[in-house]
Amino acid sequence: MRRYKDTSVAGALKPIYRAVNAADARKELDAFAQSEWAQIPYIAKQWIDSWIR
């Protein structure tokens, strides 16, 4: 199993946190889910499953 530094994941998630509204944050989340982090699907899945619709 590959291990990643938390700071790398945190950096990749920053655009979600920094979005000006929920719609932009969701776009950033979708981009995150399609990024290199898709190699570890549970990260994006947890965010998507927890997203308030």
PDBQT receptor file of N, H, CA, C and O in Angstrom, charges set to zero:
ATOM      1  N   MET A   1       0.843  -1.173   0.000  1.00  0.00    +0.000 N 
ATOM      2  CA  MET A   1       0.000   0.000   0.000  1.00  0.00    +0.000 C 
ATOM      3  C   MET A   1       0.891   1.239   0.000  1.00  0.00    +0.000 C 
ATOM      4  O   MET A   1       1.828   1.344   0.792  1.00  0.00    +0.000 OA
ATOM      5  N   ARG A   2       0.590   2.165  -0.889  1.00  0.00    +0.000 N 
ATOM      6  H   ARG A   2      -0.171   2.080  -1.532  1.00  0.00    +0.000 HD
ATOM      7  CA  ARG A   2       1.355   3.402  -0.949  1.00  0.00    +0.000 C 
ATOM      8  C   ARG A   2       0.898   4.342   0.147  1.00  0.00    +0.000 C 
ATOM      9  O   ARG A   2      -0.291   4.432   0.451  1.00  0.00    +0.000 OA
ATOM     10  N   ARG A   3       1.849   5.037   0.733  1.00  0.00    +0.000 N 
ATOM     11  H   ARG A   3       2.815   4.964   0.486  1.00  0.00    +0.000 HD
ATOM     12  CA  ARG A   3       1.523   6.003   1.786  1.00  0.00    +0.000 C 
ATOM     13  C   ARG A   3       1.830   7.402   1.258  1.00  0.00    +0.000 C 
ATOM     14  O   ARG A   3       2.826   7.614   0.566  1.00  0.00    +0.000 OA
ATOM     15  N   TYR A   4       0.980   8.327   1.586  1.00  0.00    +0.000 N 
ATOM     16  H   TYR A   4       0.171   8.155   2.148  1.00  0.00    +0.000 HD
ATOM     17  CA  TYR A   4       1.145   9.701   1.149  1.00  0.00    +0.000 C 
ATOM     18  C   TYR A   4       1.235  10.607   2.364  1.00  0.00    +0.000 C 
ATOM     19  O   TYR A   4       0.648  10.322   3.407  1.00  0.00    +0.000 OA
ATOM     20  N   LYS A   5       1.966  11.691   2.226  1.00  0.00    +0.000 N 
ATOM     21  H   LYS A   5       2.443  11.923   1.378  1.00  0.00    +0.000 HD
ATOM     22  CA  LYS A   5       2.057  12.659   3.307  1.00  0.00    +0.000 C 
ATOM     23  C   LYS A   5       0.720  13.390   3.415  1.00  0.00    +0.000 C 
ATOM     24  O   LYS A   5       0.098  13.722   2.406  1.00  0.00    +0.000 OA
ATOM     25  N   ASP A   6       0.296  13.630   4.634  1.00  0.00    +0.000 N 
ATOM     26  H   ASP A   6       0.801  13.360   5.453  1.00  0.00    +0.000 HD
ATOM     27  CA  ASP A   6      -0.949  14.350   4.844  1.00  0.00    +0.000 C 
ATOM     28  C   ASP A   6      -0.916  15.723   4.201  1.00  0.00    +0.000 C 
ATOM     29  O   ASP A   6      -1.938  16.206   3.713  1.00  0.00    +0.000 OA
ATOM     30  N   THR A   7       0.244  16.354   4.195  1.00  0.00    +0.000 N 
ATOM     31  H   THR A   7       1.075  15.962   4.592  1.00  0.00    +0.000 HD
ATOM     32  CA  THR A   7       0.335  17.692   3.620  1.00  0.00    +0.000 C 
ATOM     33  C   THR A   7       0.024  17.673   2.132  1.00  0.00    +0.000 C 
ATOM     34  O   THR A   7      -0.503  18.655   1.611  1.00  0.00    +0.000 OA
ATOM     35  N   SER A   8       0.330  16.599   1.439  1.00  0.00    +0.000 N 
ATOM     36  H   SER A   8       0.758  15.800   1.862  1.00  0.00    +0.000 HD
ATOM     37  CA  SER A   8       0.008  16.497   0.025  1.00  0.00    +0.000 C 
ATOM     38  C   SER A   8      -1.493  16.435  -0.169  1.00  0.00    +0.000 C 
ATOM     39  O   SER A   8      -2.037  17.114  -1.040  1.00  0.00    +0.000 OA
ATOM     40  N   VAL A   9      -2.161  15.635   0.627  1.00  0.00    +0.000 N 
ATOM     41  H   VAL A   9      -1.719  15.083   1.334  1.00  0.00    +0.000 HD
ATOM     42  CA  VAL A   9      -3.612  15.526   0.542  1.00  0.00    +0.000 C 
ATOM     43  C   VAL A   9      -4.244  16.851   0.945  1.00  0.00    +0.000 C 
ATOM     44  O   VAL A   9      -5.172  17.328   0.291  1.00  0.00    +0.000 OA
ATOM     45  N   ALA A  10      -3.745  17.436   2.010  1.00  0.00    +0.000 N 
ATOM     46  H   ALA A  10      -2.991  17.049   2.542  1.00  0.00    +0.000 HD
ATOM     47  CA  ALA A  10      -4.290  18.718   2.478  1.00  0.00    +0.000 C 
ATOM     48  C   ALA A  10      -4.141  19.785   1.400  1.00  0.00    +0.000 C 
ATOM     49  O   ALA A  10      -5.053  20.581   1.175  1.00  0.00    +0.000 OA
ATOM     50  N   GLY A  11      -3.022  19.798   0.755  1.00  0.00    +0.000 N 
ATOM     51  H   GLY A  11      -2.281  19.152   0.938  1.00  0.00    +0.000 HD
ATOM     52  CA  GLY A  11      -2.809  20.770  -0.318  1.00  0.00    +0.000 C 
ATOM     53  C   GLY A  11      -3.760  20.563  -1.478  1.00  0.00    +0.000 C 
ATOM     54  O   GLY A  11      -4.243  21.528  -2.071  1.00  0.00    +0.000 OA
ATOM     55  N   ALA A  12      -4.028  19.318  -1.800  1.00  0.00    +0.000 N 
ATOM     56  H   ALA A  12      -3.636  18.535  -1.319  1.00  0.00    +0.000 HD
ATOM     57  CA  ALA A  12      -4.946  19.014  -2.892  1.00  0.00    +0.000 C 
ATOM     58  C   ALA A  12      -6.387  19.369  -2.539  1.00  0.00    +0.000 C 
ATOM     59  O   ALA A  12      -7.196  19.642  -3.426  1.00  0.00    +0.000 OA
ATOM     60  N   LEU A  13      -6.710  19.367  -1.243  1.00  0.00    +0.000 N 
ATOM     61  H   LEU A  13      -6.053  19.145  -0.523  1.00  0.00    +0.000 HD
ATOM     62  CA  LEU A  13      -8.071  19.691  -0.799  1.00  0.00    +0.000 C 
ATOM     63  C   LEU A  13      -8.290  21.191  -0.585  1.00  0.00    +0.000 C 
ATOM     64  O   LEU A  13      -9.436  21.625  -0.465  1.00  0.00    +0.000 OA
ATOM     65  N   LYS A  14      -7.245  21.975  -0.535  1.00  0.00    +0.000 N 
ATOM     66  H   LYS A  14      -6.315  21.623  -0.633  1.00  0.00    +0.000 HD
ATOM     67  CA  LYS A  14      -7.373  23.411  -0.261  1.00  0.00    +0.000 C 
ATOM     68  C   LYS A  14      -8.329  24.136  -1.204  1.00  0.00    +0.000 C 
ATOM     69  O   LYS A  14      -9.092  24.983  -0.739  1.00  0.00    +0.000 OA
ATOM     70  N   PRO A  15      -8.323  23.847  -2.503  1.00  0.00    +0.000 N 
ATOM     71  CA  PRO A  15      -9.271  24.563  -3.372  1.00  0.00    +0.000 C 
ATOM     72  C   PRO A  15     -10.732  24.344  -2.971  1.00  0.00    +0.000 C 
ATOM     73  O   PRO A  15     -11.574  25.211  -3.203  1.00  0.00    +0.000 OA
ATOM     74  N   ILE A  16     -11.029  23.212  -2.383  1.00  0.00    +0.000 N 
ATOM     75  H   ILE A  16     -10.345  22.507  -2.195  1.00  0.00    +0.000 HD
ATOM     76  CA  ILE A  16     -12.404  22.968  -1.919  1.00  0.00    +0.000 C 
ATOM     77  C   ILE A  16     -12.714  23.909  -0.766  1.00  0.00    +0.000 C 
ATOM     78  O   ILE A  16     -13.755  24.567  -0.752  1.00  0.00    +0.000 OA
ATOM     79  N   TYR A  17     -11.806  23.969   0.200  1.00  0.00    +0.000 N 
ATOM     80  H   TYR A  17     -10.961  23.435   0.188  1.00  0.00    +0.000 HD
ATOM     81  CA  TYR A  17     -11.995  24.833   1.366  1.00  0.00    +0.000 C 
ATOM     82  C   TYR A  17     -12.025  26.307   0.992  1.00  0.00    +0.000 C 
ATOM     83  O   TYR A  17     -12.742  27.092   1.614  1.00  0.00    +0.000 OA
ATOM     84  N   ARG A  18     -11.260  26.683  -0.008  1.00  0.00    +0.000 N 
ATOM     85  H   ARG A  18     -10.679  26.045  -0.513  1.00  0.00    +0.000 HD
ATOM     86  CA  ARG A  18     -11.122  28.088  -0.374  1.00  0.00    +0.000 C 
ATOM     87  C   ARG A  18     -12.174  28.575  -1.364  1.00  0.00    +0.000 C 
ATOM     88  O   ARG A  18     -12.201  29.758  -1.705  1.00  0.00    +0.000 OA
ATOM     89  N   ALA A  19     -13.022  27.694  -1.819  1.00  0.00    +0.000 N 
ATOM     90  H   ALA A  19     -12.999  26.733  -1.542  1.00  0.00    +0.000 HD
ATOM     91  CA  ALA A  19     -14.065  28.087  -2.783  1.00  0.00    +0.000 C 
ATOM     92  C   ALA A  19     -14.980  29.133  -2.152  1.00  0.00    +0.000 C 
ATOM     93  O   ALA A  19     -15.234  29.113  -0.947  1.00  0.00    +0.000 OA
ATOM     94  N   VAL A  20     -15.467  30.046  -2.987  1.00  0.00    +0.000 N 
ATOM     95  H   VAL A  20     -15.261  30.063  -3.965  1.00  0.00    +0.000 HD
ATOM     96  CA  VAL A  20     -16.281  31.152  -2.476  1.00  0.00    +0.000 C 
ATOM     97  C   VAL A  20     -17.725  30.762  -2.197  1.00  0.00    +0.000 C 
ATOM     98  O   VAL A  20     -18.429  31.462  -1.470  1.00  0.00    +0.000 OA
ATOM     99  N   ASN A  21     -18.170  29.645  -2.773  1.00  0.00    +0.000 N 
ATOM    100  H   ASN A  21     -17.598  29.076  -3.364  1.00  0.00    +0.000 HD
ATOM    101  CA  ASN A  21     -19.535  29.192  -2.508  1.00  0.00    +0.000 C 
ATOM    102  C   ASN A  21     -19.611  27.678  -2.689  1.00  0.00    +0.000 C 
ATOM    103  O   ASN A  21     -18.652  27.041  -3.125  1.00  0.00    +0.000 OA
ATOM    104  N   ALA A  22     -20.756  27.124  -2.350  1.00  0.00    +0.000 N 
ATOM    105  H   ALA A  22     -21.535  27.642  -1.996  1.00  0.00    +0.000 HD
ATOM    106  CA  ALA A  22     -20.927  25.667  -2.387  1.00  0.00    +0.000 C 
ATOM    107  C   ALA A  22     -20.811  25.108  -3.792  1.00  0.00    +0.000 C 
ATOM    108  O   ALA A  22     -20.258  24.025  -3.985  1.00  0.00    +0.000 OA
ATOM    109  N   ALA A  23     -21.322  25.828  -4.770  1.00  0.00    +0.000 N 
ATOM    110  H   ALA A  23     -21.771  26.707  -4.614  1.00  0.00    +0.000 HD
ATOM    111  CA  ALA A  23     -21.251  25.337  -6.154  1.00  0.00    +0.000 C 
ATOM    112  C   ALA A  23     -19.800  25.237  -6.617  1.00  0.00    +0.000 C 
ATOM    113  O   ALA A  23     -19.410  24.247  -7.236  1.00  0.00    +0.000 OA
ATOM    114  N   ASP A  24     -19.007  26.257  -6.319  1.00  0.00    +0.000 N 
ATOM    115  H   ASP A  24     -19.324  27.061  -5.817  1.00  0.00    +0.000 HD
ATOM    116  CA  ASP A  24     -17.586  26.215  -6.691  1.00  0.00    +0.000 C 
ATOM    117  C   ASP A  24     -16.846  25.133  -5.909  1.00  0.00    +0.000 C 
ATOM    118  O   ASP A  24     -15.961  24.468  -6.448  1.00  0.00    +0.000 OA
ATOM    119  N   ALA A  25     -17.202  24.960  -4.657  1.00  0.00    +0.000 N 
ATOM    120  H   ALA A  25     -17.921  25.501  -4.219  1.00  0.00    +0.000 HD
ATOM    121  CA  ALA A  25     -16.571  23.914  -3.848  1.00  0.00    +0.000 C 
ATOM    122  C   ALA A  25     -16.870  22.540  -4.433  1.00  0.00    +0.000 C 
ATOM    123  O   ALA A  25     -15.993  21.677  -4.474  1.00  0.00    +0.000 OA
ATOM    124  N   ARG A  26     -18.096  22.337  -4.881  1.00  0.00    +0.000 N 
ATOM    125  H   ARG A  26     -18.808  23.039  -4.847  1.00  0.00    +0.000 HD
ATOM    126  CA  ARG A  26     -18.452  21.040  -5.477  1.00  0.00    +0.000 C 
ATOM    127  C   ARG A  26     -17.679  20.806  -6.765  1.00  0.00    +0.000 C 
ATOM    128  O   ARG A  26     -17.261  19.681  -7.039  1.00  0.00    +0.000 OA
ATOM    129  N   LYS A  27     -17.482  21.852  -7.558  1.00  0.00    +0.000 N 
ATOM    130  H   LYS A  27     -17.821  22.766  -7.335  1.00  0.00    +0.000 HD
ATOM    131  CA  LYS A  27     -16.674  21.721  -8.778  1.00  0.00    +0.000 C 
ATOM    132  C   LYS A  27     -15.243  21.307  -8.424  1.00  0.00    +0.000 C 
ATOM    133  O   LYS A  27     -14.648  20.454  -9.083  1.00  0.00    +0.000 OA
ATOM    134  N   GLU A  28     -14.708  21.923  -7.378  1.00  0.00    +0.000 N 
ATOM    135  H   GLU A  28     -15.191  22.616  -6.842  1.00  0.00    +0.000 HD
ATOM    136  CA  GLU A  28     -13.350  21.586  -6.934  1.00  0.00    +0.000 C 
ATOM    137  C   GLU A  28     -13.297  20.149  -6.413  1.00  0.00    +0.000 C 
ATOM    138  O   GLU A  28     -12.317  19.440  -6.644  1.00  0.00    +0.000 OA
ATOM    139  N   LEU A  29     -14.336  19.722  -5.718  1.00  0.00    +0.000 N 
ATOM    140  H   LEU A  29     -15.132  20.297  -5.530  1.00  0.00    +0.000 HD
ATOM    141  CA  LEU A  29     -14.392  18.343  -5.232  1.00  0.00    +0.000 C 
ATOM    142  C   LEU A  29     -14.429  17.363  -6.395  1.00  0.00    +0.000 C 
ATOM    143  O   LEU A  29     -13.740  16.344  -6.374  1.00  0.00    +0.000 OA
ATOM    144  N   ASP A  30     -15.224  17.666  -7.400  1.00  0.00    +0.000 N 
ATOM    145  H   ASP A  30     -15.784  18.495  -7.417  1.00  0.00    +0.000 HD
ATOM    146  CA  ASP A  30     -15.286  16.800  -8.582  1.00  0.00    +0.000 C 
ATOM    147  C   ASP A  30     -13.934  16.739  -9.286  1.00  0.00    +0.000 C 
ATOM    148  O   ASP A  30     -13.523  15.678  -9.757  1.00  0.00    +0.000 OA
ATOM    149  N   ALA A  31     -13.240  17.884  -9.356  1.00  0.00    +0.000 N 
ATOM    150  H   ALA A  31     -13.574  18.746  -8.973  1.00  0.00    +0.000 HD
ATOM    151  CA  ALA A  31     -11.905  17.908  -9.963  1.00  0.00    +0.000 C 
ATOM    152  C   ALA A  31     -10.935  17.077  -9.133  1.00  0.00    +0.000 C 
ATOM    153  O   ALA A  31     -10.112  16.344  -9.682  1.00  0.00    +0.000 OA
ATOM    154  N   PHE A  32     -11.032  17.192  -7.807  1.00  0.00    +0.000 N 
ATOM    155  H   PHE A  32     -11.700  17.787  -7.361  1.00  0.00    +0.000 HD
ATOM    156  CA  PHE A  32     -10.193  16.391  -6.920  1.00  0.00    +0.000 C 
ATOM    157  C   PHE A  32     -10.425  14.901  -7.166  1.00  0.00    +0.000 C 
ATOM    158  O   PHE A  32      -9.476  14.118  -7.220  1.00  0.00    +0.000 OA
ATOM    159  N   ALA A  33     -11.687  14.519  -7.313  1.00  0.00    +0.000 N 
ATOM    160  H   ALA A  33     -12.458  15.155  -7.270  1.00  0.00    +0.000 HD
ATOM    161  CA  ALA A  33     -12.030  13.102  -7.514  1.00  0.00    +0.000 C 
ATOM    162  C   ALA A  33     -11.496  12.564  -8.839  1.00  0.00    +0.000 C 
ATOM    163  O   ALA A  33     -11.342  11.353  -8.994  1.00  0.00    +0.000 OA
ATOM    164  N   GLN A  34     -11.215  13.444  -9.788  1.00  0.00    +0.000 N 
ATOM    165  H   GLN A  34     -11.341  14.428  -9.662  1.00  0.00    +0.000 HD
ATOM    166  CA  GLN A  34     -10.675  13.029 -11.087  1.00  0.00    +0.000 C 
ATOM    167  C   GLN A  34      -9.163  13.209 -11.172  1.00  0.00    +0.000 C 
ATOM    168  O   GLN A  34      -8.557  12.893 -12.195  1.00  0.00    +0.000 OA
ATOM    169  N   SER A  35      -8.559  13.711 -10.113  1.00  0.00    +0.000 N 
ATOM    170  H   SER A  35      -9.052  13.968  -9.282  1.00  0.00    +0.000 HD
ATOM    171  CA  SER A  35      -7.130  14.008 -10.120  1.00  0.00    +0.000 C 
ATOM    172  C   SER A  35      -6.300  12.763  -9.813  1.00  0.00    +0.000 C 
ATOM    173  O   SER A  35      -6.814  11.645  -9.785  1.00  0.00    +0.000 OA
ATOM    174  N   GLU A  36      -5.029  12.980  -9.588  1.00  0.00    +0.000 N 
ATOM    175  H   GLU A  36      -4.611  13.889  -9.611  1.00  0.00    +0.000 HD
ATOM    176  CA  GLU A  36      -4.117  11.884  -9.230  1.00  0.00    +0.000 C 
ATOM    177  C   GLU A  36      -4.568  11.168  -7.957  1.00  0.00    +0.000 C 
ATOM    178  O   GLU A  36      -4.195  10.018  -7.726  1.00  0.00    +0.000 OA
ATOM    179  N   TRP A  37      -5.361  11.837  -7.142  1.00  0.00    +0.000 N 
ATOM    180  H   TRP A  37      -5.664  12.772  -7.330  1.00  0.00    +0.000 HD
ATOM    181  CA  TRP A  37      -5.836  11.239  -5.895  1.00  0.00    +0.000 C 
ATOM    182  C   TRP A  37      -6.909  10.194  -6.145  1.00  0.00    +0.000 C 
ATOM    183  O   TRP A  37      -7.324   9.507  -5.212  1.00  0.00    +0.000 OA
ATOM    184  N   ALA A  38      -7.360  10.060  -7.362  1.00  0.00    +0.000 N 
ATOM    185  H   ALA A  38      -7.023  10.618  -8.120  1.00  0.00    +0.000 HD
ATOM    186  CA  ALA A  38      -8.303   8.998  -7.694  1.00  0.00    +0.000 C 
ATOM    187  C   ALA A  38      -7.674   7.621  -7.489  1.00  0.00    +0.000 C 
ATOM    188  O   ALA A  38      -8.379   6.613  -7.436  1.00  0.00    +0.000 OA
ATOM    189  N   GLN A  39      -6.348   7.583  -7.374  1.00  0.00    +0.000 N 
ATOM    190  H   GLN A  39      -5.776   8.402  -7.417  1.00  0.00    +0.000 HD
ATOM    191  CA  GLN A  39      -5.658   6.324  -7.079  1.00  0.00    +0.000 C 
ATOM    192  C   GLN A  39      -6.058   5.793  -5.707  1.00  0.00    +0.000 C 
ATOM    193  O   GLN A  39      -5.969   4.595  -5.436  1.00  0.00    +0.000 OA
ATOM    194  N   ILE A  40      -6.496   6.702  -4.855  1.00  0.00    +0.000 N 
ATOM    195  H   ILE A  40      -6.567   7.675  -5.075  1.00  0.00    +0.000 HD
ATOM    196  CA  ILE A  40      -6.932   6.334  -3.510  1.00  0.00    +0.000 C 
ATOM    197  C   ILE A  40      -8.413   6.725  -3.429  1.00  0.00    +0.000 C 
ATOM    198  O   ILE A  40      -8.746   7.777  -2.882  1.00  0.00    +0.000 OA
ATOM    199  N   PRO A  41      -9.285   5.897  -3.960  1.00  0.00    +0.000 N 
ATOM    200  CA  PRO A  41     -10.685   6.299  -4.133  1.00  0.00    +0.000 C 
ATOM    201  C   PRO A  41     -11.441   6.602  -2.847  1.00  0.00    +0.000 C 
ATOM    202  O   PRO A  41     -12.415   7.353  -2.888  1.00  0.00    +0.000 OA
ATOM    203  N   TYR A  42     -11.044   6.062  -1.734  1.00  0.00    +0.000 N 
ATOM    204  H   TYR A  42     -10.253   5.451  -1.701  1.00  0.00    +0.000 HD
ATOM    205  CA  TYR A  42     -11.821   6.299  -0.516  1.00  0.00    +0.000 C 
ATOM    206  C   TYR A  42     -11.752   7.755  -0.059  1.00  0.00    +0.000 C 
ATOM    207  O   TYR A  42     -12.664   8.219   0.625  1.00  0.00    +0.000 OA
ATOM    208  N   ILE A  43     -10.698   8.487  -0.418  1.00  0.00    +0.000 N 
ATOM    209  H   ILE A  43      -9.957   8.110  -0.974  1.00  0.00    +0.000 HD
ATOM    210  CA  ILE A  43     -10.609   9.888  -0.001  1.00  0.00    +0.000 C 
ATOM    211  C   ILE A  43     -11.740  10.689  -0.633  1.00  0.00    +0.000 C 
ATOM    212  O   ILE A  43     -12.519  11.329   0.072  1.00  0.00    +0.000 OA
ATOM    213  N   ALA A  44     -11.830  10.656  -1.949  1.00  0.00    +0.000 N 
ATOM    214  H   ALA A  44     -11.197  10.135  -2.522  1.00  0.00    +0.000 HD
ATOM    215  CA  ALA A  44     -12.885  11.405  -2.637  1.00  0.00    +0.000 C 
ATOM    216  C   ALA A  44     -14.252  10.846  -2.277  1.00  0.00    +0.000 C 
ATOM    217  O   ALA A  44     -15.206  11.606  -2.114  1.00  0.00    +0.000 OA
ATOM    218  N   LYS A  45     -14.362   9.523  -2.150  1.00  0.00    +0.000 N 
ATOM    219  H   LYS A  45     -13.587   8.905  -2.283  1.00  0.00    +0.000 HD
ATOM    220  CA  LYS A  45     -15.654   8.916  -1.822  1.00  0.00    +0.000 C 
ATOM    221  C   LYS A  45     -16.172   9.416  -0.482  1.00  0.00    +0.000 C 
ATOM    222  O   LYS A  45     -17.362   9.701  -0.352  1.00  0.00    +0.000 OA
ATOM    223  N   GLN A  46     -15.304   9.527   0.515  1.00  0.00    +0.000 N 
ATOM    224  H   GLN A  46     -14.337   9.296   0.410  1.00  0.00    +0.000 HD
ATOM    225  CA  GLN A  46     -15.734  10.025   1.822  1.00  0.00    +0.000 C 
ATOM    226  C   GLN A  46     -16.250  11.451   1.716  1.00  0.00    +0.000 C 
ATOM    227  O   GLN A  46     -17.264  11.794   2.324  1.00  0.00    +0.000 OA
ATOM    228  N   TRP A  47     -15.566  12.272   0.955  1.00  0.00    +0.000 N 
ATOM    229  H   TRP A  47     -14.742  11.993   0.461  1.00  0.00    +0.000 HD
ATOM    230  CA  TRP A  47     -16.008  13.657   0.784  1.00  0.00    +0.000 C 
ATOM    231  C   TRP A  47     -17.351  13.702   0.055  1.00  0.00    +0.000 C 
ATOM    232  O   TRP A  47     -18.267  14.411   0.472  1.00  0.00    +0.000 OA
ATOM    233  N   ILE A  48     -17.461  12.950  -1.024  1.00  0.00    +0.000 N 
ATOM    234  H   ILE A  48     -16.717  12.374  -1.363  1.00  0.00    +0.000 HD
ATOM    235  CA  ILE A  48     -18.691  12.972  -1.814  1.00  0.00    +0.000 C 
ATOM    236  C   ILE A  48     -19.854  12.419  -1.001  1.00  0.00    +0.000 C 
ATOM    237  O   ILE A  48     -20.952  12.974  -1.035  1.00  0.00    +0.000 OA
ATOM    238  N   ASP A  49     -19.626  11.340  -0.277  1.00  0.00    +0.000 N 
ATOM    239  H   ASP A  49     -18.734  10.889  -0.249  1.00  0.00    +0.000 HD
ATOM    240  CA  ASP A  49     -20.705  10.753   0.534  1.00  0.00    +0.000 C 
ATOM    241  C   ASP A  49     -21.145  11.681   1.665  1.00  0.00    +0.000 C 
ATOM    242  O   ASP A  49     -22.294  11.631   2.102  1.00  0.00    +0.000 OA
ATOM    243  N   SER A  50     -20.234  12.522   2.134  1.00  0.00    +0.000 N 
ATOM    244  H   SER A  50     -19.300  12.563   1.779  1.00  0.00    +0.000 HD
ATOM    245  CA  SER A  50     -20.551  13.426   3.238  1.00  0.00    +0.000 C 
ATOM    246  C   SER A  50     -21.084  14.778   2.766  1.00  0.00    +0.000 C 
ATOM    247  O   SER A  50     -21.508  15.597   3.583  1.00  0.00    +0.000 OA
ATOM    248  N   TRP A  51     -21.065  15.012   1.470  1.00  0.00    +0.000 N 
ATOM    249  H   TRP A  51     -20.721  14.347   0.807  1.00  0.00    +0.000 HD
ATOM    250  CA  TRP A  51     -21.470  16.293   0.928  1.00  0.00    +0.000 C 
ATOM    251  C   TRP A  51     -22.946  16.552   1.229  1.00  0.00    +0.000 C 
ATOM    252  O   TRP A  51     -23.792  15.686   1.005  1.00  0.00    +0.000 OA
ATOM    253  N   ILE A  52     -23.241  17.722   1.728  1.00  0.00    +0.000 N 
ATOM    254  H   ILE A  52     -22.554  18.424   1.910  1.00  0.00    +0.000 HD
ATOM    255  CA  ILE A  52     -24.628  18.100   2.004  1.00  0.00    +0.000 C 
ATOM    256  C   ILE A  52     -25.248  18.506   0.671  1.00  0.00    +0.000 C 
ATOM    257  O   ILE A  52     -24.775  19.417  -0.008  1.00  0.00    +0.000 OA
ATOM    258  N   ARG A  53     -26.292  17.821   0.331  1.00  0.00    +0.000 N 
ATOM    259  H   ARG A  53     -26.677  17.081   0.883  1.00  0.00    +0.000 HD
ATOM    260  CA  ARG A  53     -26.918  18.090  -0.980  1.00  0.00    +0.000 C 
ATOM    261  C   ARG A  53     -27.987  19.119  -0.858  1.00  0.00    +0.000 C 
ATOM    262  O   ARG A  53     -28.620  19.471  -1.853  1.00  0.00    +0.000 OA
TER     263      ARG A  53
